[in-house]
Amino acid sequence: MGGKISPKLYGVVSSPTSFWIDHKGIIRGRSVGFNVAHVPQMEQKIEKMLGDLKKKK
């Protein structure tokens, strides 16, 4: 049942789909598909989110 619900509920149009979720559980972005060339950009997003979290503490 979950496989039928989540694509519609969360807007998943391709696999893999990654969601960028902050420390409060709020979805801050979405990446559709995967390309190894995009790994540096993904790492930058993660570093930024971690940096934002450290600033709030």
mmJSON file of the N, C-alpha and C atoms, coordinates in Angstrom:
{"data_MODEL":{"atom_site":{
"group_PDB":["ATOM","ATOM","ATOM","ATOM","ATOM","ATOM","ATOM","ATOM","ATOM","ATOM","ATOM","ATOM","ATOM","ATOM","ATOM","ATOM","ATOM","ATOM","ATOM","ATOM","ATOM","ATOM","ATOM","ATOM","ATOM","ATOM","ATOM","ATOM","ATOM","ATOM","ATOM","ATOM","ATOM","ATOM","ATOM","ATOM","ATOM","ATOM","ATOM","ATOM","ATOM","ATOM","ATOM","ATOM","ATOM","ATOM","ATOM","ATOM","ATOM","ATOM","ATOM","ATOM","ATOM","ATOM","ATOM","ATOM","ATOM","ATOM","ATOM","ATOM","ATOM","ATOM","ATOM","ATOM","ATOM","ATOM","ATOM","ATOM","ATOM","ATOM","ATOM","ATOM","ATOM","ATOM","ATOM","ATOM","ATOM","ATOM","ATOM","ATOM","ATOM","ATOM","ATOM","ATOM","ATOM","ATOM","ATOM","ATOM","ATOM","ATOM","ATOM","ATOM","ATOM","ATOM","ATOM","ATOM","ATOM","ATOM","ATOM","ATOM","ATOM","ATOM","ATOM","ATOM","ATOM","ATOM","ATOM","ATOM","ATOM","ATOM","ATOM","ATOM","ATOM","ATOM","ATOM","ATOM","ATOM","ATOM","ATOM","ATOM","ATOM","ATOM","ATOM","ATOM","ATOM","ATOM","ATOM","ATOM","ATOM","ATOM","ATOM","ATOM","ATOM","ATOM","ATOM","ATOM","ATOM","ATOM","ATOM","ATOM","ATOM","ATOM","ATOM","ATOM","ATOM","ATOM","ATOM","ATOM","ATOM","ATOM","ATOM","ATOM","ATOM","ATOM","ATOM","ATOM","ATOM","ATOM","ATOM","ATOM","ATOM","ATOM","ATOM","ATOM","ATOM","ATOM","ATOM","ATOM","ATOM","ATOM","ATOM"],
"id":[1,2,3,4,5,6,7,8,9,10,11,12,13,14,15,16,17,18,19,20,21,22,23,24,25,26,27,28,29,30,31,32,33,34,35,36,37,38,39,40,41,42,43,44,45,46,47,48,49,50,51,52,53,54,55,56,57,58,59,60,61,62,63,64,65,66,67,68,69,70,71,72,73,74,75,76,77,78,79,80,81,82,83,84,85,86,87,88,89,90,91,92,93,94,95,96,97,98,99,100,101,102,103,104,105,106,107,108,109,110,111,112,113,114,115,116,117,118,119,120,121,122,123,124,125,126,127,128,129,130,131,132,133,134,135,136,137,138,139,140,141,142,143,144,145,146,147,148,149,150,151,152,153,154,155,156,157,158,159,160,161,162,163,164,165,166,167,168,169,170,171],
"type_symbol":["N","C","C","N","C","C","N","C","C","N","C","C","N","C","C","N","C","C","N","C","C","N","C","C","N","C","C","N","C","C","N","C","C","N","C","C","N","C","C","N","C","C","N","C","C","N","C","C","N","C","C","N","C","C","N","C","C","N","C","C","N","C","C","N","C","C","N","C","C","N","C","C","N","C","C","N","C","C","N","C","C","N","C","C","N","C","C","N","C","C","N","C","C","N","C","C","N","C","C","N","C","C","N","C","C","N","C","C","N","C","C","N","C","C","N","C","C","N","C","C","N","C","C","N","C","C","N","C","C","N","C","C","N","C","C","N","C","C","N","C","C","N","C","C","N","C","C","N","C","C","N","C","C","N","C","C","N","C","C","N","C","C","N","C","C","N","C","C","N","C","C"],
"label_atom_id":["N","CA","C","N","CA","C","N","CA","C","N","CA","C","N","CA","C","N","CA","C","N","CA","C","N","CA","C","N","CA","C","N","CA","C","N","CA","C","N","CA","C","N","CA","C","N","CA","C","N","CA","C","N","CA","C","N","CA","C","N","CA","C","N","CA","C","N","CA","C","N","CA","C","N","CA","C","N","CA","C","N","CA","C","N","CA","C","N","CA","C","N","CA","C","N","CA","C","N","CA","C","N","CA","C","N","CA","C","N","CA","C","N","CA","C","N","CA","C","N","CA","C","N","CA","C","N","CA","C","N","CA","C","N","CA","C","N","CA","C","N","CA","C","N","CA","C","N","CA","C","N","CA","C","N","CA","C","N","CA","C","N","CA","C","N","CA","C","N","CA","C","N","CA","C","N","CA","C","N","CA","C","N","CA","C","N","CA","C","N","CA","C","N","CA","C","N","CA","C"],
"label_alt_id":[null,null,null,null,null,null,null,null,null,null,null,null,null,null,null,null,null,null,null,null,null,null,null,null,null,null,null,null,null,null,null,null,null,null,null,null,null,null,null,null,null,null,null,null,null,null,null,null,null,null,null,null,null,null,null,null,null,null,null,null,null,null,null,null,null,null,null,null,null,null,null,null,null,null,null,null,null,null,null,null,null,null,null,null,null,null,null,null,null,null,null,null,null,null,null,null,null,null,null,null,null,null,null,null,null,null,null,null,null,null,null,null,null,null,null,null,null,null,null,null,null,null,null,null,null,null,null,null,null,null,null,null,null,null,null,null,null,null,null,null,null,null,null,null,null,null,null,null,null,null,null,null,null,null,null,null,null,null,null,null,null,null,null,null,null,null,null,null,null,null,null],
"label_comp_id":["MET","MET","MET","GLY","GLY","GLY","GLY","GLY","GLY","LYS","LYS","LYS","ILE","ILE","ILE","SER","SER","SER","PRO","PRO","PRO","LYS","LYS","LYS","LEU","LEU","LEU","TYR","TYR","TYR","GLY","GLY","GLY","VAL","VAL","VAL","VAL","VAL","VAL","SER","SER","SER","SER","SER","SER","PRO","PRO","PRO","THR","THR","THR","SER","SER","SER","PHE","PHE","PHE","TRP","TRP","TRP","ILE","ILE","ILE","ASP","ASP","ASP","HIS","HIS","HIS","LYS","LYS","LYS","GLY","GLY","GLY","ILE","ILE","ILE","ILE","ILE","ILE","ARG","ARG","ARG","GLY","GLY","GLY","ARG","ARG","ARG","SER","SER","SER","VAL","VAL","VAL","GLY","GLY","GLY","PHE","PHE","PHE","ASN","ASN","ASN","VAL","VAL","VAL","ALA","ALA","ALA","HIS","HIS","HIS","VAL","VAL","VAL","PRO","PRO","PRO","GLN","GLN","GLN","MET","MET","MET","GLU","GLU","GLU","GLN","GLN","GLN","LYS","LYS","LYS","ILE","ILE","ILE","GLU","GLU","GLU","LYS","LYS","LYS","MET","MET","MET","LEU","LEU","LEU","GLY","GLY","GLY","ASP","ASP","ASP","LEU","LEU","LEU","LYS","LYS","LYS","LYS","LYS","LYS","LYS","LYS","LYS","LYS","LYS","LYS"],
"label_asym_id":["A","A","A","A","A","A","A","A","A","A","A","A","A","A","A","A","A","A","A","A","A","A","A","A","A","A","A","A","A","A","A","A","A","A","A","A","A","A","A","A","A","A","A","A","A","A","A","A","A","A","A","A","A","A","A","A","A","A","A","A","A","A","A","A","A","A","A","A","A","A","A","A","A","A","A","A","A","A","A","A","A","A","A","A","A","A","A","A","A","A","A","A","A","A","A","A","A","A","A","A","A","A","A","A","A","A","A","A","A","A","A","A","A","A","A","A","A","A","A","A","A","A","A","A","A","A","A","A","A","A","A","A","A","A","A","A","A","A","A","A","A","A","A","A","A","A","A","A","A","A","A","A","A","A","A","A","A","A","A","A","A","A","A","A","A","A","A","A","A","A","A"],
"label_entity_id":["1","1","1","1","1","1","1","1","1","1","1","1","1","1","1","1","1","1","1","1","1","1","1","1","1","1","1","1","1","1","1","1","1","1","1","1","1","1","1","1","1","1","1","1","1","1","1","1","1","1","1","1","1","1","1","1","1","1","1","1","1","1","1","1","1","1","1","1","1","1","1","1","1","1","1","1","1","1","1","1","1","1","1","1","1","1","1","1","1","1","1","1","1","1","1","1","1","1","1","1","1","1","1","1","1","1","1","1","1","1","1","1","1","1","1","1","1","1","1","1","1","1","1","1","1","1","1","1","1","1","1","1","1","1","1","1","1","1","1","1","1","1","1","1","1","1","1","1","1","1","1","1","1","1","1","1","1","1","1","1","1","1","1","1","1","1","1","1","1","1","1"],
"label_seq_id":[1,1,1,2,2,2,3,3,3,4,4,4,5,5,5,6,6,6,7,7,7,8,8,8,9,9,9,10,10,10,11,11,11,12,12,12,13,13,13,14,14,14,15,15,15,16,16,16,17,17,17,18,18,18,19,19,19,20,20,20,21,21,21,22,22,22,23,23,23,24,24,24,25,25,25,26,26,26,27,27,27,28,28,28,29,29,29,30,30,30,31,31,31,32,32,32,33,33,33,34,34,34,35,35,35,36,36,36,37,37,37,38,38,38,39,39,39,40,40,40,41,41,41,42,42,42,43,43,43,44,44,44,45,45,45,46,46,46,47,47,47,48,48,48,49,49,49,50,50,50,51,51,51,52,52,52,53,53,53,54,54,54,55,55,55,56,56,56,57,57,57],
"pdbx_PDB_ins_code":[null,null,null,null,null,null,null,null,null,null,null,null,null,null,null,null,null,null,null,null,null,null,null,null,null,null,null,null,null,null,null,null,null,null,null,null,null,null,null,null,null,null,null,null,null,null,null,null,null,null,null,null,null,null,null,null,null,null,null,null,null,null,null,null,null,null,null,null,null,null,null,null,null,null,null,null,null,null,null,null,null,null,null,null,null,null,null,null,null,null,null,null,null,null,null,null,null,null,null,null,null,null,null,null,null,null,null,null,null,null,null,null,null,null,null,null,null,null,null,null,null,null,null,null,null,null,null,null,null,null,null,null,null,null,null,null,null,null,null,null,null,null,null,null,null,null,null,null,null,null,null,null,null,null,null,null,null,null,null,null,null,null,null,null,null,null,null,null,null,null,null],
"Cartn_x":[0.83,0.0,0.876,1.946,2.801,3.373,3.723,4.267,3.287,2.01,0.986,0.663,0.833,0.464,1.588,2.807,3.88,4.194,4.199,4.491,3.496,2.239,1.232,1.329,1.491,1.504,2.693,3.866,5.084,5.598,4.915,5.325,6.534,6.712,7.831,7.496,8.347,8.1,9.168,10.243,11.332,12.073,12.808,13.586,15.055,15.946,15.695,15.246,14.508,14.147,14.651,15.449,15.997,15.296,15.007,14.387,15.386,15.456,16.347,15.495,15.684,14.856,15.716,15.262,16.052,15.851,16.524,16.492,15.114,14.224,12.863,11.903,12.426,11.587,10.881,11.28,10.666,11.414,10.685,11.294,11.762,13.058,13.667,14.023,13.919,14.226,14.057,14.164,14.0,14.917,15.555,16.391,15.832,15.609,15.04,16.133,16.236,17.232,18.593,19.582,20.942,21.933,22.923,24.028,25.267,26.274,27.483,28.119,27.893,28.439,27.797,26.639,25.935,26.322,27.168,27.566,28.172,29.079,29.615,28.531,27.523,26.431,25.614,25.403,24.666,25.45,26.76,27.596,27.543,27.515,27.425,26.109,25.017,23.716,23.756,24.354,24.439,25.279,26.428,27.301,26.593,25.835,25.104,24.053,23.308,22.277,22.903,24.032,24.716,25.245,25.767,26.259,25.128,23.972,22.813,22.382,22.445,22.068,23.035,24.318,25.315,25.135,24.741,24.538,23.365,22.372,21.178,21.391,22.452,22.701,23.429],
"Cartn_y":[-1.189,0.0,1.254,1.298,2.476,2.847,1.847,2.121,2.839,2.641,3.291,4.689,4.905,6.181,7.21,6.841,7.83,8.57,7.929,8.727,9.87,9.607,10.657,11.688,11.211,12.086,13.042,12.547,13.351,13.832,13.531,14.027,13.323,12.045,11.278,10.933,11.395,11.157,10.277,10.031,9.216,8.588,7.548,6.897,6.938,7.336,7.754,9.209,9.511,10.882,11.135,12.179,12.53,13.771,13.761,14.916,15.53,16.854,17.595,18.05,17.383,17.611,18.236,19.376,20.056,19.415,19.962,19.395,19.464,20.273,20.356,19.427,18.704,17.797,18.456,19.677,20.41,20.096,19.731,19.451,20.768,20.886,22.108,22.0,20.81,20.647,19.197,18.993,17.66,17.533,16.38,16.078,14.827,14.9,13.775,13.126,11.811,11.072,11.15,10.561,10.609,10.677,11.531,11.662,11.881,11.048,11.151,12.538,13.23,14.583,15.581,15.237,16.134,15.924,14.947,14.649,15.871,16.628,17.815,18.822,19.005,19.924,19.385,18.075,17.463,17.623,17.43,17.596,19.04,19.994,21.403,21.68,21.099,21.278,20.723,19.549,18.924,19.784,20.239,21.089,22.378,22.973,24.205,23.949,22.856,22.548,22.274,21.573,21.324,22.626,23.503,24.795,25.642,25.62,26.367,25.831,24.517,23.912,24.327,24.344,24.728,26.189,27.053,28.474,28.652,27.775,27.904,27.408,26.646,26.105,27.052],
"Cartn_z":[0.0,0.0,0.0,0.782,0.831,-0.514,-1.349,-2.664,-3.57,-3.345,-4.158,-3.646,-2.362,-1.765,-1.86,-1.509,-1.399,-2.696,-3.864,-5.063,-5.269,-5.056,-5.213,-4.093,-2.876,-1.711,-1.725,-2.125,-2.056,-3.405,-4.479,-5.786,-6.375,-6.066,-6.619,-8.062,-8.992,-10.41,-11.041,-10.328,-10.843,-9.671,-9.965,-8.92,-9.324,-8.461,-7.087,-7.011,-5.984,-5.645,-4.234,-4.073,-2.765,-2.246,-0.958,-0.325,0.642,0.667,1.559,2.737,3.87,5.051,6.14,6.668,7.697,9.069,10.069,11.41,12.072,11.521,12.049,11.311,10.306,9.534,8.366,8.034,6.93,5.636,4.586,3.29,2.685,2.444,1.907,0.438,-0.122,-1.532,-1.952,-3.267,-3.827,-5.028,-5.158,-6.311,-6.971,-8.267,-9.001,-9.838,-9.733,-10.484,-9.819,-10.472,-9.932,-11.076,-10.877,-11.82,-10.978,-11.146,-10.336,-10.443,-11.537,-11.712,-10.741,-10.198,-9.282,-7.816,-7.537,-6.156,-5.459,-6.1,-5.415,-5.017,-5.856,-5.526,-4.349,-4.325,-3.225,-1.921,-1.99,-0.795,-0.295,-1.215,-0.82,-0.106,-0.599,0.061,1.48,1.623,2.95,3.885,3.402,4.222,4.634,3.719,4.031,5.101,4.959,5.947,7.312,7.337,8.603,9.201,8.357,8.826,9.397,8.728,9.223,10.59,10.752,12.03,13.132,12.841,13.85,14.272,13.338,13.647,14.615,14.527,15.352,16.773,16.996,18.35,19.212],
"occupancy":[1.0,1.0,1.0,1.0,1.0,1.0,1.0,1.0,1.0,1.0,1.0,1.0,1.0,1.0,1.0,1.0,1.0,1.0,1.0,1.0,1.0,1.0,1.0,1.0,1.0,1.0,1.0,1.0,1.0,1.0,1.0,1.0,1.0,1.0,1.0,1.0,1.0,1.0,1.0,1.0,1.0,1.0,1.0,1.0,1.0,1.0,1.0,1.0,1.0,1.0,1.0,1.0,1.0,1.0,1.0,1.0,1.0,1.0,1.0,1.0,1.0,1.0,1.0,1.0,1.0,1.0,1.0,1.0,1.0,1.0,1.0,1.0,1.0,1.0,1.0,1.0,1.0,1.0,1.0,1.0,1.0,1.0,1.0,1.0,1.0,1.0,1.0,1.0,1.0,1.0,1.0,1.0,1.0,1.0,1.0,1.0,1.0,1.0,1.0,1.0,1.0,1.0,1.0,1.0,1.0,1.0,1.0,1.0,1.0,1.0,1.0,1.0,1.0,1.0,1.0,1.0,1.0,1.0,1.0,1.0,1.0,1.0,1.0,1.0,1.0,1.0,1.0,1.0,1.0,1.0,1.0,1.0,1.0,1.0,1.0,1.0,1.0,1.0,1.0,1.0,1.0,1.0,1.0,1.0,1.0,1.0,1.0,1.0,1.0,1.0,1.0,1.0,1.0,1.0,1.0,1.0,1.0,1.0,1.0,1.0,1.0,1.0,1.0,1.0,1.0,1.0,1.0,1.0,1.0,1.0,1.0],
"B_iso_or_equiv":[0.0,0.0,0.0,0.0,0.0,0.0,0.0,0.0,0.0,0.0,0.0,0.0,0.0,0.0,0.0,0.0,0.0,0.0,0.0,0.0,0.0,0.0,0.0,0.0,0.0,0.0,0.0,0.0,0.0,0.0,0.0,0.0,0.0,0.0,0.0,0.0,0.0,0.0,0.0,0.0,0.0,0.0,0.0,0.0,0.0,0.0,0.0,0.0,0.0,0.0,0.0,0.0,0.0,0.0,0.0,0.0,0.0,0.0,0.0,0.0,0.0,0.0,0.0,0.0,0.0,0.0,0.0,0.0,0.0,0.0,0.0,0.0,0.0,0.0,0.0,0.0,0.0,0.0,0.0,0.0,0.0,0.0,0.0,0.0,0.0,0.0,0.0,0.0,0.0,0.0,0.0,0.0,0.0,0.0,0.0,0.0,0.0,0.0,0.0,0.0,0.0,0.0,0.0,0.0,0.0,0.0,0.0,0.0,0.0,0.0,0.0,0.0,0.0,0.0,0.0,0.0,0.0,0.0,0.0,0.0,0.0,0.0,0.0,0.0,0.0,0.0,0.0,0.0,0.0,0.0,0.0,0.0,0.0,0.0,0.0,0.0,0.0,0.0,0.0,0.0,0.0,0.0,0.0,0.0,0.0,0.0,0.0,0.0,0.0,0.0,0.0,0.0,0.0,0.0,0.0,0.0,0.0,0.0,0.0,0.0,0.0,0.0,0.0,0.0,0.0,0.0,0.0,0.0,0.0,0.0,0.0],
"pdbx_formal_charge":[null,null,null,null,null,null,null,null,null,null,null,null,null,null,null,null,null,null,null,null,null,null,null,null,null,null,null,null,null,null,null,null,null,null,null,null,null,null,null,null,null,null,null,null,null,null,null,null,null,null,null,null,null,null,null,null,null,null,null,null,null,null,null,null,null,null,null,null,null,null,null,null,null,null,null,null,null,null,null,null,null,null,null,null,null,null,null,null,null,null,null,null,null,null,null,null,null,null,null,null,null,null,null,null,null,null,null,null,null,null,null,null,null,null,null,null,null,null,null,null,null,null,null,null,null,null,null,null,null,null,null,null,null,null,null,null,null,null,null,null,null,null,null,null,null,null,null,null,null,null,null,null,null,null,null,null,null,null,null,null,null,null,null,null,null,null,null,null,null,null,null],
"auth_seq_id":[1,1,1,2,2,2,3,3,3,4,4,4,5,5,5,6,6,6,7,7,7,8,8,8,9,9,9,10,10,10,11,11,11,12,12,12,13,13,13,14,14,14,15,15,15,16,16,16,17,17,17,18,18,18,19,19,19,20,20,20,21,21,21,22,22,22,23,23,23,24,24,24,25,25,25,26,26,26,27,27,27,28,28,28,29,29,29,30,30,30,31,31,31,32,32,32,33,33,33,34,34,34,35,35,35,36,36,36,37,37,37,38,38,38,39,39,39,40,40,40,41,41,41,42,42,42,43,43,43,44,44,44,45,45,45,46,46,46,47,47,47,48,48,48,49,49,49,50,50,50,51,51,51,52,52,52,53,53,53,54,54,54,55,55,55,56,56,56,57,57,57],
"auth_comp_id":["MET","MET","MET","GLY","GLY","GLY","GLY","GLY","GLY","LYS","LYS","LYS","ILE","ILE","ILE","SER","SER","SER","PRO","PRO","PRO","LYS","LYS","LYS","LEU","LEU","LEU","TYR","TYR","TYR","GLY","GLY","GLY","VAL","VAL","VAL","VAL","VAL","VAL","SER","SER","SER","SER","SER","SER","PRO","PRO","PRO","THR","THR","THR","SER","SER","SER","PHE","PHE","PHE","TRP","TRP","TRP","ILE","ILE","ILE","ASP","ASP","ASP","HIS","HIS","HIS","LYS","LYS","LYS","GLY","GLY","GLY","ILE","ILE","ILE","ILE","ILE","ILE","ARG","ARG","ARG","GLY","GLY","GLY","ARG","ARG","ARG","SER","SER","SER","VAL","VAL","VAL","GLY","GLY","GLY","PHE","PHE","PHE","ASN","ASN","ASN","VAL","VAL","VAL","ALA","ALA","ALA","HIS","HIS","HIS","VAL","VAL","VAL","PRO","PRO","PRO","GLN","GLN","GLN","MET","MET","MET","GLU","GLU","GLU","GLN","GLN","GLN","LYS","LYS","LYS","ILE","ILE","ILE","GLU","GLU","GLU","LYS","LYS","LYS","MET","MET","MET","LEU","LEU","LEU","GLY","GLY","GLY","ASP","ASP","ASP","LEU","LEU","LEU","LYS","LYS","LYS","LYS","LYS","LYS","LYS","LYS","LYS","LYS","LYS","LYS"],
"auth_asym_id":["A","A","A","A","A","A","A","A","A","A","A","A","A","A","A","A","A","A","A","A","A","A","A","A","A","A","A","A","A","A","A","A","A","A","A","A","A","A","A","A","A","A","A","A","A","A","A","A","A","A","A","A","A","A","A","A","A","A","A","A","A","A","A","A","A","A","A","A","A","A","A","A","A","A","A","A","A","A","A","A","A","A","A","A","A","A","A","A","A","A","A","A","A","A","A","A","A","A","A","A","A","A","A","A","A","A","A","A","A","A","A","A","A","A","A","A","A","A","A","A","A","A","A","A","A","A","A","A","A","A","A","A","A","A","A","A","A","A","A","A","A","A","A","A","A","A","A","A","A","A","A","A","A","A","A","A","A","A","A","A","A","A","A","A","A","A","A","A","A","A","A"],
"auth_atom_id":["N","CA","C","N","CA","C","N","CA","C","N","CA","C","N","CA","C","N","CA","C","N","CA","C","N","CA","C","N","CA","C","N","CA","C","N","CA","C","N","CA","C","N","CA","C","N","CA","C","N","CA","C","N","CA","C","N","CA","C","N","CA","C","N","CA","C","N","CA","C","N","CA","C","N","CA","C","N","CA","C","N","CA","C","N","CA","C","N","CA","C","N","CA","C","N","CA","C","N","CA","C","N","CA","C","N","CA","C","N","CA","C","N","CA","C","N","CA","C","N","CA","C","N","CA","C","N","CA","C","N","CA","C","N","CA","C","N","CA","C","N","CA","C","N","CA","C","N","CA","C","N","CA","C","N","CA","C","N","CA","C","N","CA","C","N","CA","C","N","CA","C","N","CA","C","N","CA","C","N","CA","C","N","CA","C","N","CA","C","N","CA","C","N","CA","C","N","CA","C"],
"pdbx_PDB_model_num":[1,1,1,1,1,1,1,1,1,1,1,1,1,1,1,1,1,1,1,1,1,1,1,1,1,1,1,1,1,1,1,1,1,1,1,1,1,1,1,1,1,1,1,1,1,1,1,1,1,1,1,1,1,1,1,1,1,1,1,1,1,1,1,1,1,1,1,1,1,1,1,1,1,1,1,1,1,1,1,1,1,1,1,1,1,1,1,1,1,1,1,1,1,1,1,1,1,1,1,1,1,1,1,1,1,1,1,1,1,1,1,1,1,1,1,1,1,1,1,1,1,1,1,1,1,1,1,1,1,1,1,1,1,1,1,1,1,1,1,1,1,1,1,1,1,1,1,1,1,1,1,1,1,1,1,1,1,1,1,1,1,1,1,1,1,1,1,1,1,1,1]
}}}
